[in-house]
Amino acid sequence: MSTTVPIISKLPDVKTTIFTTVGNLARTYNAIDLSQGFPNFEPDPKLISLASKAMLEGHNQYAPMQGYHGLREAISKKILKQHNHLYDVEKEITVTTGATQAIFTAITAFIRPGDEVIVIKPAYDCYEPAITVNGGIIVPLQLSKNGYMIDWDVFKQKITQRTKMVIINTPHNPSGRIFTKKDMLTLQKILKPTNIILLSDEVYEHIVFDGQQHESASRFDDLVQRSIVCASFGKTFHVTGWKIGYCAAPAKLMQEFRKTHQFAVFCVDHPKQRALSTYLNSEENYLAINDFYEQKRNYFLKGLSGTNFKFKPAEGTYFQLLDYSDITDENDEDFAKRLITEHGVACIPISSFNKNHRDDKMLRFCFAKKKETLSKALEILSKF
Ligand SMILES: Cc1ncc(COP(=O)(O)O)c(C=O)c1O
């Protein structure tokens, strides 16, 4: 039955995403799927048994609104150790339903109609609909495929009286680039004389390669005072299906954040929070992740050497971009589809992350996969 209620969509531009299109095509053609950003291997059995233990011990009712105290304590300790900033356990940390909810809630809590939000493109897909649905104005800053570096002078020109928020993502999906200390210091200097809020998406904080440091916004004295830092246990511990993350922010920002959080979700999966609180207290559980994924990145790139794909090794995340401009002139969506239908390997075309769907002839491959999956994909890709 079709509705007689007239609908004027708040998100008229949101259509079936490229992730769904590629995922469906990959299934139809039984392709090796390096498109979707999640592991195809199991998490640590210790973590699973901690979750089932928490359920058997009866932690099956609502958790506190801001998150289980033990988990917030473990998060605060971890950030202090890693980034030397102490977030108050009671007032400055909230456990969320993945980073996606933290991001949506942060945008909803602060963005009013007409507020401008600077978004660095290519960008992960959840930022812009959240801005639009709240009446905000997206101010895109498109990076060049040649290194995906930010030109901070251009960035500065994007700031106006109406800029309310800047969204950054480091390590960056899809480019695999990380912000350097110099980037963060420059950003800090630019934002210092303003009242702009920084939304820092750091879901790949523990996937950083070649001995580099993750430069969290929480490491910088002035930035931290204006930042909402979002993180994801799903990404860090190979449990994307658990949808648990957190955000950390100074008390005044967090108080406002929680007003929205309380009525959007109230609280997050209790037994999983108990499990994560214990698991997080052993730092080797997250410190080992860098090496684990670095080996996968290296294996993937070794298999591509000698092909006509061009690449700069990812500095972080579990994504590798490949430039196929020496292989074909096809646009990235067509080539990505043909890779599935004719060759049996799936990836994501980067135009979907770019301003105005700009085609840079770049494809994103997720290497958070079992070695045998990567090996099968490489057998195909090495022919190019
Ligand atoms: C950059 C970025 N931010 C946020 C998310 C969402 O994280 P979560 O699954 O914890 O909601 C993702 C997931 O792919 C991501 O790549």
The ligand as a MOL file (V3000), in Angstrom:
LIG
                    3D

  0  0  0     0  0            999 V3000
M  V30 BEGIN CTAB
M  V30 COUNTS 16 16 0 0 0
M  V30 BEGIN ATOM
M  V30 1 C 36.4270 6.6730 9.6100 0
M  V30 2 C 35.3640 5.8900 10.2810 0
M  V30 3 N 34.6680 6.4580 11.2750 0
M  V30 4 C 33.6910 5.7950 11.9180 0
M  V30 5 C 33.3690 4.4950 11.5720 0
M  V30 6 C 32.2740 3.7980 12.3130 0
M  V30 7 O 32.7390 3.1100 13.4370 0
M  V30 8 P 31.7520 2.1990 14.2980 0
M  V30 9 O 31.6230 0.8880 13.5820 0
M  V30 10 O 32.3930 2.0740 15.6300 0
M  V30 11 O 30.4330 2.8960 14.3610 0
M  V30 12 C 34.0570 3.8720 10.5270 0
M  V30 13 C 33.6980 2.5070 10.1060 0
M  V30 14 O 34.0140 2.0730 9.0150 0
M  V30 15 C 35.0850 4.5820 9.8720 0
M  V30 16 O 35.7980 4.0340 8.8790 0
M  V30 END ATOM
M  V30 BEGIN BOND
M  V30 1 1 1 2
M  V30 2 1 2 3
M  V30 3 2 2 15
M  V30 4 2 3 4
M  V30 5 1 4 5
M  V30 6 1 5 6
M  V30 7 2 5 12
M  V30 8 1 6 7
M  V30 9 1 7 8
M  V30 10 2 8 9
M  V30 11 1 8 10
M  V30 12 1 8 11
M  V30 13 1 12 13
M  V30 14 1 12 15
M  V30 15 2 13 14
M  V30 16 1 15 16
M  V30 END BOND
M  V30 END CTAB
M  END
